[in-house]
């Protein structure tokens, strides 16, 4: 924990709960004063771990809880619950004949020639999926009325099976939700304490499998998220913090706990989103709009491309083997982190991850019972991490345990010396992370050489220069507090709500009433959401922006292109202009267009954002000479040189405009930055480190 300058009249708190560490930042943004605390994540009770950290932070700073006016939480609770199979027992009520939609899925084989395909386990067991008589047509007409007696029997059956949550998923409910809404009313009357959600309120879009899967996963998470948030909210109130906290969503916006209780599925990428928002703000500060974020923590690495100051967006992700259709930042994640375990497979090949040692027992070097070699242990063996301790000395390091783990599990089976084995692990994990950068850049038509790499997370700056050099990038930016950027990014999160509605009609004048009616429905939903977010009376109305989009396709196609819309209601000319733009965008995307082919308007989308104004951080004032920050020299391994005597600098003592030639190591409380040979480092007036790489990827030198 560190503090800088002056008194703090009002405070904001950002909390990022990762798989290995929980980061807390308490800040007076107007004065540029920050207090930090980092602690291992409490896997068995993450909310209590956060509360313990807040208590310690307040005690160590001596600040009053009465000063706290803004709290934002980034959480991985939803993601972990799905991946670890710890969701609630869930039932589903659906239209007669559609019980097995979750089983049938899309008939896609992830591995085409695998004769023993392991299908994902549906979020609701088959005996907990119940059919009732009802039918809504594709245009919203009632074909078969809802049989309410069957609904009552279905509720009794599900209740006897001990489910905690129920999803209601009827055919074509996105065009007319009346049967779903009536079923929900009956269910809540018969079973008041059950968690329930309808597909028309979770995802009012066509394609039954995706809608049913998204809704049922959401239902399975509602009890988990409710218990977690109840503990967290009550805990901060017990600490005397009376402000209503916000929770980060996957789309990069924050909302109230009640909104997350209803739609926990919107938080799958809650934690990583904070780092992307923080990187976007950093880029705006230093005049860089084209960035690739590189967030390497203890368990995984998250990367995202920001082009023109706007992070990429994605509307469908796969989680637990099922598609989840919810707006999110286009963050790509791989199982590569400081805690990733290195191992030798049955064929004698060296592998890294995706298994992680986590925070408990952690890497062997932590001395907490971990025995398997990890990426952190390799960095200790190669001299890149301080052999005496991390986190400002709060976490001790045992180099002998790291060496022993690498030697026993890697060197001996591979018949290599310890350094060569460790270097191999470093090479593999860097190659894996370079592959992640390619996915979000090269494979999307973007040239990574035209972007700067923003490296953060506890392990990001350790590997950033090597990864950037591999893919041809020349500029790496290390923010002042890399291990805490995700938590700091949460402090700058706007409030955001996303709404969608399928209106599958030909994009022709006679269908304008249906399209405009859909836009009016979305506008009503947005106004209700804004009211639920409890807007203040200090100008939030003026800060709310509305972004409209329309998915369009040629009649007969199975995929859509998304076009921006000025707003509604649309005129006949505006619809014609949209159709013309669709033809142009289709030709740009696929190399051809079909002007004579009818075009369909498919799904309307509305994103409402309420800006959370935050002042820019002030420039730092730190004069002096680079030499005063040099603490010692240490033998560090680099691919170009092998082990070489390398200067170690304390970041907190580097003066503004410091210039250092690599190789060197920059150490601070929350991370370690490696500057390789043939690279130069510069520190700007805000304390960001800029690494300029001046050579292509190096060749390994024998140690």
C-alpha positions, 0 to 999 in steps of 0.5 A, a space after each residue: 500500500 502506498 499513498 501520495 500527497 495531501 489530504 483526501 476530501 472525497 474518495 472513490 474505490 475500485 475493486 478488481 477480484 482476479 483468480 489469484 489476487 484482489 486489487 483495491 484502489 482508493 483514490 481522490 481523483 481530483 487531487 491525484 492521490 491514490 492508496 493501494 492494497 493487494 491481497 490474495 483472492 479468497 477463493 472460498 469466500 471472495 466477498 469476505 476477502 474484499 471486505 478484509 482488504 477494505 478494512 485493512 486499507 482504511 486502517 492503514 491510511 487512517 481515512 474515514 469511511 464517511 469520505 467514500 462516495 463511489 465504489 465499483 466492483 469488478 468480479 469473476 464470480 459468474 465466470 468461475 461459477 460456470 467454469 467450475 460447475 458451481 451454478 445453482 440447480 436450475 429448471 426450465 419451462 418451455 414450449 411443448 416439443 422444445 425440451 431438448 433444444 439445449 441438448 440438440 444445440 447447433 450440431 457443430 463438432 469442435 473437433 471434426 474427427 474426434 470419435 469420442 466427442 464430449 458434449 457440454 453439460 446443459 445448464 438445466 438437467 433433462 429431468 428439470 426441463 418441463 414442457 407446457 402447452 402454448 404456442 406463439 407464432 413468428 409474428 407474435 400471434 397466439 396459435 395455442 393459448 397457455 395452459 395454466 394448469 400445466 404450468 401449475 403442474 410444472 412448477 410442482 414438479 420442479 419444486 419437488 426436484 429441489 431447483 433454486 432457479 427457473 428459466 422460462 423459454 417459449 418459442 417466438 417469445 421475443 415477438 410477444 412475451 405475454 405467455 412468458 410473463 403470465 407464466 412468470 406471474 403464476 410461478 412467483 405466486 406458487 413459489 415466491 422464493 424461487 429465482 426466475 427469468 424469462 427469455 424475453 427479458 434476458 435476450 429478446 432476439 430470435 434463434 431459439 438455441 442461443 436464446 434458451 441457452 443464454 436465459 438458462 445460464 442466466 437463471 443458474 447464476 441468479 442465486 450465486 450472484 444474489 448471495 455474493 452481492 448480498 454479502 458484499 453490500 451488507 459488508 460495506 454498509 457494516 464498515 460504515 460505507 453507505 454509498 450504493 456500490 456499482 458492479 462492472 459489466 462485460 460491456 465496459 459499463 457499471 450498474 447497480 447490484 439490483 441490475 446484476 442480480 437480474 442479469 448476472 450473465 452480463 458480468 462474465 468479463 466484468 474484471 477484464 473490462 476494467 483494464 480495457 477501460 483504464 487503458 482507453 483512458 491512458 491512451 487518451 491521456 498520452 495521445 494514443 488511440 490505437 492500442 492493444 491491451 495486455 493484461 497478464 495476471 496469475 491465472 490468465 492473460 486477457 487481450 483486447 484491441 482498441 482502434 480509434 479510441 474505441 474498444 472492440 465489441 462482441 455480442 456472442 461468446 462461448 462459456 462452458 460450451 454454450 453460446 452466451 449472447 450478451 454485449 461485451 468488450 471483445 476480450 480474448 483470454 488464454 490460460 497463461 499467467 504467472 501461476 500457469 503450471 509448466 509440465 512435460 506430457 506423455 510424449 516428452 514435450 514441454 507444455 505451459 498451462 492452462 492449469 494454474 497454481 492460483 493463489 493457493 497453493 501458488 507457485 513453489 517460490 511462494 512457500 505456501 505448499 505449491 510444488 509444481 513449477 510455474 511461470 513465476 518460478 521460471 522468472 525467479 530462476 532466470 533472475 527476472 523477479 526479485 529473489 528476496 520478495 514481492 509486494 513491497 516485501 509483504 510476500 517472500 520468495 524462496 528461490 531454492 524452492 523454485 529451482 527445485 521444482 523446475 529441476 524435478 519436474 522439467 529438467 530431469 524428465 527433459 534431460 536439460 539443465 535448469 536454466 535451459 528448461 526455464 528458458 524453454 518455459 519462458 519461450 513457450 508462454 510468450 509464444 502462446 501470448 503472441 498467438 492471443 495478440 494475433 487472434 485480435 489483430 491479424 485475424 481481424 485484419 489489423 496490423 499489430 505493428 501500427 498499435 502500441 501495447 499497453 501492459 498491465 496485470 501483475 505479470 504483464 510488464 515482465 513479458 510485454 517487451 518479449 511478446 511485443 518483439 515477437 509480433 513486430 510491435 515496437 512501442 510498449 506502455 507500462 502505466 504507473 500501477 500496472 498491477 492495479 490498472 484494472 481496479 483503477 479503470 473501474 473508477 472511470 466506468 460509465 453506466 451503460 445499458 444494452 437493449 435489443 429486439 428482433 423485428 424480422 421484416 423486409 427493409 421496405 417502407 410498408 414495414 416502417 411501422 413495425 420497425 419504429 414500434 420496436 424502436 419505441 419499445 427499446 426506448 421505453 426499456 431504456 427509460 425504465 433502466 435509467 430510472 432504476 439506476 437512480 440518476 442523480 439531479 446533478 446533470 446526469 440527464 445531459 450526460 446520457 447518450 443513445 447509440 442505435 444499431 440495426 442488424 441487416 442481411 440479405 433475405 435467405 442469409 443466416 448472418 447479419 451485418 450491424 449498421 449504426 442508426 441516427 435514431 428513431 423514428 425512421 423515415 422511408 428515406 432513412 430506411 432506404 439510406 440504411 439499405 444502401 449502406 448495407 450493400 456497401 458494407 457487405 461488399 467491403 466485408 465479403 467482396 461482393 454485394 447483391 443490389 437486386 436482392 431483398 434486404 431484411 431488417 433483423 434486430 434493433 439495438 440500443 446502447 444507453 451510456 451515462 458518463 461518469 465524469 472523472 478529472 485527468 490525473 495530474 502530472 507528477 513532480 519528481 526531479 533528480 537523476 536516474 542514478 539515484 533510482 539504481 538500487 543494485 545489479 543482479 544477474 538476469 537471463 536474456 535470450 540475447 546474452 544469457 545471464 548478464 549483470 543487469 541494473 535494477 531500478 526503483 520505479 518510485 525514484 525514477 525522475 520525470 523524463 528518465 531515459 535508460 538503455 536496456 537491459 534493465 529491470 524496473 521494480 515496484 510494489 505491484 509488478 516488475 518491468 523487464 527492459 531487454 537488450 536493444 531497447 530503450 525506456 523513457 518515463 513521461 510526465 504522468 509516470 508511464 514507462 515507454 519501452 521502444 524496441 529497436 531490433 527484431 526478435 532475438 535468437 537464443 544464446 547458449 547459457 
